[in-house]
Amino acid sequence: MKRPGYQLMVMEEGGPDRPVRAFRLPWYTMRLLITVAAAVLIALLVTTMFTLLYWRSVHRIESLSIENQQLLGSMAKVDRLEAELTRHREFTRQIADLMGILVPDFADSIRPDRLPEGVLADGYDSAATDTGSEWADVASGGTDPGILVPNCAPDPNNRPRGKPIAGRLSRGFSPHSNNPVLRHTGIDFAAREGTAIMATADGTVAFAGKDDAFGFMIVIDHANGFGTTYGHNSVLLVTEGDAVSRGDRIAFSGNTGQSTAPHLHYEIRKDGIAIDPMGFLGE
């Protein structure tokens, strides 16, 4: 069956005697026009949507670029402030040395996440017992208890025992200080650079290398839950994996890492938790 088409008649203006022209359009003409119109409308909508998304992305990129420039500027300011703080610390240290005053070694007040991976894992634990050996006690003229490892009887359970260096106690144990700058998970011994450092118990060297904060550092695993750390050394005499005995010379003291004067940073940890070394220095 033949489908009906569309008849289009065109009459010229001017009078009744003008001829009338007739055009016959196929039956699908209207559908074709509707389809084309719909396609054009959809194309316009899609184009508009992508245009809006494009300009939104361009605006976001510009905003991110501005924020990045501001961040770079802030980082540069932080670098300048850190350099200025370092100069002030050095100046303070020099004045204190001239006046014979002890000041905290702020460089050792680092976050546990600054330690190398795998070194005394778990870091500082807030549940650790603080025995109160704060810096204030040392600065006020406290005594320097303990004796050197070779002169101190060993512990039968191979716990660290004795002083690892012939030096003066210059900073105490204060892991719970409210001031993060004064927080300290070990004790410090002031000593001339090149002073021998000794292992305080038998064990295996778990780490021997350079750390950003503690400089040339050694960590010894004593295989009984105890571990000891020796930081800021000038020379290391052992390597990772070495077996050491109590009293063995393992390094020479120095001023490496974040340090402003030669000293040894000494830590004792039990099951990864920092504990006060003062009770392990012997009698």
N, C-alpha and C positions, 0 to 999 in steps of 0.2 A: 504494500500500500504506500502510495506516494505521500510524503509528509507535506503539509501546506507550508508555503513560504511567506514572505512579507512583500507587500506591494508598496513601493515608495513613489508618490506622484509629485512632480515639481511643476508648478504653474508660474509662468513668467509674468511679472507685473506689467500692466499697460492696458489690458482690455480683454474682452471675452474672445476676441479673435486670435489671441495669442495661443500658440500651440502648448499642449500639456505633455510633458515628458514623464514617462513612467519607467521605474526601475524595479526589477524583481530581485529580492534578496533571498538567499537560501534560508532554510528554516533554523539553521544553527547560528545565524548572525547575532541574535540577541545574547545567546549563551556565550558566544565568543567575546562579545563586548564586555559582558559581566566578568568573565574570566580574566581578561586583560586588565580591567579596572582593579579587580581584586589583587592581581599580581603586582601591579604598580603600587597599590596601597601598602601591601606587605613589604615590598622593597623599600618604600619610603620609611616605614616604621623600623625595619631592621637597620637601615642606614642611620636613622636618627639615634637609635639605641647605641650602636657602636660608636657614633660620634661623641655621645655623652660619656660613654665609658672611656674613650680615648682622652678626652679633655680632663676627666676626673683623674686618670692615671698620671697625666702630665702634671696636674696640680699637686698630686701626692709626691711625685718624684721631686718637684721643686721644693716642697716642704721638707722632705727627707734630706735634700742637699743642704738646705739652710740649717737644719738640726745637726747634720754632720759637721758643718763648718763651726757651729757653736761648740760642739763637743770637742773638736780638735783644739779650739781656742782654750777651752776649760782644761784639757789635758796639758797643754803647754803651760798654763798657769800653775797647775799642780806640780809639774816638773820644776818650775822656777821656785816654788815654795819649798819643795823637798831639798833642792840645792841650798836654799837660804837656811833651812833648818839644820842641814848638815854643817854649814859654816858656823852657825850659832852653837851647835853642840861641841864642835871642836874648840871654839873660843872658850866656852864654859869649862870644858875639860882642862884646857891649858891654865886658865885662871885658878881652877880648883887644885891642880897639881902644884902651882906656885904657892898657894895658901895652905896646902896640906889637908884639903877637905875632900872627903869621899863623896862622890855623886853616883847615882844609879847609872848602870850601863844600859841606856834605853834601847840599844841595838838588839839586845837579847829578848826584848819583849815582843816576840813575834807570834803570829797565829800558828796553831798546830798544822794548818794546811800548807805552811811553807816548808815543812820537812819533806825530804825526798820520798817518793813512793816506796812503800814497803818498810820504811824505817820506823820501828816502834809503832806499829799500826794502832789505830784508834785514837792516837794523840792524847791531848789533855782531857780528862774526864772530870766533870764538875763534882762527881761523888768522891774524888780523892780527898784524903784527910789532910787538912792544912794544920801543921803543928805550930804555926805562929812564928816561924823564923823569918820575919819580915825584914825588908831592907832597913827599916828604921832601927831595928835592933843592932844591925851591923854598923850603921852610920853613927850610932850613939856611942861607939867605942866598945862593942861587944868583943868577947874573947875569940880566939881562933882555935877551937877545940880540935882534937884528933891528932893522929901521928901518921907519918908516911907508911905506905903499904908494906915496905920491907921490914919495918919495925913493929908492925901490928900483927897479932896472932890471927891466922885465917879463920873464917867461919866454917864449922864442920859441914854446913849445908851449902857451901859455896855461894853464900850471899856476898855482895860487894862489901868490902871492909877496908878502911884506911883511907888516907888522903892520897889522891892520884898524883899530886904535884907538891913540891916544896914551895908553897906560896902563901900569901896572906889572904884570908877570907875577905872579899870586897863586896859581896852582895849575897843576900839570903834568898830563901825559898818563899815565894808569895804568889801562888797560882790563883788565889781567890781575890786578889786586889780588885776593887771596884774600878780602878783606873787601868784601862788596858795597856797604857804605856808602862805602868809599873808592874804589870803581871809578869811573873817569872817562874818557870817550871823547873828550875835547877838552882845551883849555887855557883858563884864565880870565885876564882882564886887569882889574885893579881900576882904576876911573876914576870921576871925578865924574859924577853924573847929568847927562845932556844933552851929553856928549862925542860928537863926530861919529864915526860908524862908516862905513868905506869897503869897497867890494867889492874883493876881492884878485885877481880875474881877470874877464875878460869872460864874460857868460853870460846866462841867462834866469831870472827869479824863478820857482821851482817852487812855493814856498809863502810866504805873507806873512799872518800872522794870529796868533791867540792859542793857546797850548799850555798845558795844565795845569801842566807842570813848568817849561818855559822861558819862560813868559809871552809877550810879544810877540816873535815869532820870524820870522826870514827864512831861507829855504833857496834857494841859487842853484845851478842846474845849468850846468856849464861846457862841456857837450857833448863832453867828451873823456874821460869816465869819472870826472872829478873833480866833487865837489860840496862846497859850504861851508855851514855853519850859523852863524847869529848869534843868540844868545838873550839874554833878560832885558832887552830894549830898552824904552825909555819911549815912543818915537814911531817909527812906521814911515813911511818916505818913498817906498816903492815898493809896488806891488801885484802880485799873481800874474799872470804873463804878460809883465811888463815886461822889456825888454832893458836890461842894465846894462853899463857899461864899467868896466874896472879903474880904481880910484880914485874912482868915483862915490860920492857920499854917499848911503847907503841907509837910515840910521836914526840915532837918538840913544840913547846908553846909558841904562840904567835899572836898576830893582830889581824887575821884575815876575816873576810866577811864583813858584816855590819858591826864593826868594833872600832872604838876610838883609842884604845890602849891595849898593850899586850896583857892577856889574861886567858884563863881556861874556864870555859863554861862546862860544868859537870852535871849530868842528870842521872837519876836512878828511876827506873820505871818497873812496876810490878804488874804483870798482865796488861801492859800497855798504858797503865795509869801512872802519872808522875807522882812520886812520893818524896818527902823531905830527905835529902842525903845526909843531913846533920847527924842523924842517929846512927849512921853507918861509918863514921869517920874514926872509930876506935877510941880507946881510952889511954 
